[in-house]
Amino acid sequence: MKPMGRSFALLGIAGIALLTVACQKGTANSDPAAVTNAIKADEKKWNDDFKSKNMEGLLSHYADDAYFVAPGAPAANGTTEIRKMYSDALTDHYFEVSFASDKIDVSGDLAYARGHFSEKYQDKKSLKIVSDSGSCLTVFKKQADGSWKAIEDFATADPTTRKEETAVATPPKMVSSGL
């Protein structure tokens, strides 16, 4: 290779290296401990939103283009479909969900939480009250505002945990807002 050609090659390699470093700085790596703490705090609020059946609170944990799969329900693509899924679930007087992460791992602008959940609901066909538990995996992505939102959320029930009981004649009353 001629000296001039080698110089251009070295300049090209240096330029690519600088662009790579600049791009990496543009997506500044997140502090894993801070992200883990943020996800744990979000998990607590998410559980509180399930307990209070707070639709807007539940949706606030998802990015607009999130994908959600839960036992016994069709997959939901985007917050419009997730809203429909939750809306159907929240009309069930017996509906309860709780979950906790067993492991959180962070890599740049992505993180995941792997854990377990338990749920209770009324089966629409048999009208029996069903309780079960299983595993869940949620992938979070750092948003432009610095928050972390779920972009992929999967839950699968362990069939060996399924328990059924006959529904009581009168379902539990919904909490009244006092209006």
Residue pairs with C-beta under 8 A, 6 or more apart in sequence:
1 9
27 108
27 109
29 108
30 106
30 108
30 109
30 111
30 142
32 106
35 104
35 106
35 111
35 142
35 148
36 104
36 106
36 111
38 147
38 148
39 101
39 104
39 111
39 113
39 140
39 148
40 101
40 104
42 61
42 148
43 99
43 100
43 101
43 113
45 57
45 61
46 57
46 58
46 61
46 99
47 97
47 98
47 99
48 54
48 57
49 57
49 58
49 60
49 61
50 58
50 96
50 97
50 98
51 96
51 98
52 175
53 90
53 95
53 174
55 83
55 86
55 87
55 90
58 86
59 79
59 82
59 83
59 86
61 149
61 150
62 68
62 79
62 82
62 149
62 150
62 151
62 153
63 79
63 141
63 143
63 149
63 150
63 151
64 78
64 79
65 77
65 78
65 151
66 78
66 79
66 82
66 149
66 150
66 151
66 152
66 153
67 75
67 76
67 77
67 78
67 151
67 152
67 153
68 75
68 76
68 81
68 82
68 85
68 150
68 153
68 154
69 75
69 76
69 153
69 154
69 155
70 85
70 155
71 119
71 132
71 134
71 155
71 156
71 157
72 157
73 85
73 88
73 89
74 85
76 82
76 84
76 85
89 95
89 121
92 121
92 122
93 122
93 171
93 172
93 173
93 174
94 120
94 121
94 122
94 129
94 167
94 171
94 172
95 119
95 120
95 121
95 122
96 119
96 120
96 121
97 117
97 118
97 119
97 120
98 117
98 118
98 119
99 115
99 116
99 117
99 118
99 136
99 155
100 115
100 116
100 117
101 113
101 114
101 115
102 114
102 115
102 116
103 113
103 114
103 115
104 111
104 112
104 113
104 114
105 111
105 112
109 141
109 142
110 139
110 140
110 141
110 142
111 139
111 140
111 148
112 137
112 138
112 139
112 140
113 137
113 138
113 140
114 135
114 136
114 137
115 135
115 136
115 137
116 133
116 134
116 135
116 136
117 133
117 134
117 135
117 136
117 155
118 131
118 132
118 133
119 131
119 132
119 133
119 157
120 129
120 130
120 131
121 129
121 130
122 128
122 129
122 130
122 167
122 171
123 129
123 130
123 164
126 164
127 167
128 164
128 165
128 166
128 167
129 164
129 165
129 166
129 167
130 162
130 163
130 164
131 161
131 162
131 163
131 165
132 157
132 158
132 159
132 161
132 162
132 163
133 157
133 158
133 161
134 155
134 156
134 157
134 158
134 161
135 155
135 156
135 158
136 153
136 154
136 155
136 156
137 152
137 153
137 154
138 150
138 152
138 153
138 154
139 150
139 151
139 152
139 153
140 148
140 149
140 150
140 151
141 148
141 149
141 151
142 148
143 149
